[in-house]
Amino acid sequence: MNEGTAAQTFQTSSPGSRRQGVSVILPLYNAAPFIVEALASVRTQTVPVAEIIVVDDGSTDDGAHIVAAEAGVTLLRRPHAGIAETVNAGVAAARGELIAFLDADDRWVPQKTALQQAVLEEDPGLMMVFGHGRRFVDSGSEERILDVRPAVSRCSGLFRHQAFATIGCFDSGDLHDFMGWMLAAHDAGLKYTILSETVFERRIHQANYGLTSKEDQRQAYFKTLRAASARRRLRRSTSEP
């Protein structure tokens, strides 16, 4: 296990230091019961990843201590700042040409990186590739599959690092940070595709933020849509003669 601060890693992650392979970023906040399983799903990929970066967002449980005992994982510790700032720190630290994300309470299927890397290699114009997601309910004693659906989400995607150089990082003031980022990517013309295969599994449990803070999520959703609409109006007004 390598441990450091985000500031230390920012200095070493220059464009010239990019290397082939996938950098996996796992934001961690009070997910001690699930983090070992999440890491195992990354380690058992049929095509191994280049590096695993866990960014602890000021957890108050034992999650960071569990990660610290894991070999082959870089642990970054930060004061609590929210999901966007946490994943942004991971992007800044990542050295791989490809970037992937996994929430600490979710899982990848073993073929995720193999399937998605193959697609990106076939089409250099693609900036990102997504897949289907399988939602399952975890009651603590058993798991039950809810559904399988197309998933354009942070955890279902594999991204070229260039996409972040083009769009920038996630908006720290937006609870729907990925949706806002994806709308900006779409407006900028970044090319993407969605695979028919299932690539990740989303755990539904009692501590899910989407379940515990539904009204905050709803308000943030409309805020993101309003910001995207305003951005498009501004672009149209500045492009008109």
Secondary structure as GFF3:
##gff-version 3
##sequence-region A 1 241
A	DSSP	beta_strand	2	4	.	.	.	ID=ss1
A	DSSP	alpha_helix	6	12	.	.	.	ID=ss2
A	DSSP	three_ten_helix	15	17	.	.	.	ID=ss3
A	DSSP	beta_strand	19	28	.	.	.	ID=ss4
A	DSSP	alpha_helix	35	43	.	.	.	ID=ss5
A	DSSP	beta_strand	51	57	.	.	.	ID=ss6
A	DSSP	alpha_helix	63	68	.	.	.	ID=ss7
A	DSSP	beta_strand	74	78	.	.	.	ID=ss8
A	DSSP	alpha_helix	83	93	.	.	.	ID=ss9
A	DSSP	beta_strand	96	101	.	.	.	ID=ss10
A	DSSP	beta_strand	107	108	.	.	.	ID=ss11
A	DSSP	alpha_helix	112	122	.	.	.	ID=ss12
A	DSSP	beta_strand	126	138	.	.	.	ID=ss13
A	DSSP	beta_strand	143	151	.	.	.	ID=ss14
A	DSSP	beta_strand	158	160	.	.	.	ID=ss15
A	DSSP	alpha_helix	161	167	.	.	.	ID=ss16
A	DSSP	alpha_helix	177	187	.	.	.	ID=ss17
A	DSSP	beta_strand	191	204	.	.	.	ID=ss18
A	DSSP	alpha_helix	209	212	.	.	.	ID=ss19
A	DSSP	alpha_helix	214	239	.	.	.	ID=ss20
###
